[in-house]
Amino acid sequence: MDTGTTLPLGERLNLCARTDPAALCAALAAGDPDLGFAYLDCGPDRWRVRVTRRPGR
């Protein structure tokens, strides 16, 4: 998943999972430090994370 080039600046997407997506978020952040992450739901059966493309630092 290459959100760094496909997610426009300021746009968001919601990532939904059955388990904590922390490892996926960390991998995405390592590839693109301009991505921000905010947990919307924290289990136990449903996890949602909002991924936002932020302006470059």
Residue pairs with C-beta under 8 A, 6 or more apart in sequence:
1 28
2 31
3 13
3 28
3 32
3 35
3 51
3 53
4 28
4 31
4 32
4 34
4 35
4 53
7 13
7 35
7 51
7 53
8 53
9 53
9 54
9 55
10 52
10 53
10 54
11 52
11 53
12 50
12 51
12 52
12 53
13 50
13 51
14 40
14 48
14 49
14 50
14 51
15 21
15 24
15 25
15 48
15 49
15 50
15 51
16 46
16 47
16 48
17 24
17 47
17 48
17 49
18 45
18 46
18 47
19 43
19 47
20 42
20 43
20 47
21 47
21 49
25 37
25 49
25 51
28 35
28 37
28 51
29 35
29 37
33 57
34 53
34 54
34 55
34 56
34 57
35 51
35 52
35 53
35 54
36 51
36 52
36 53
36 54
37 49
37 50
37 51
37 52
38 49
38 50
38 52
39 47
39 48
39 49
40 48
40 49
40 50
41 47
41 48
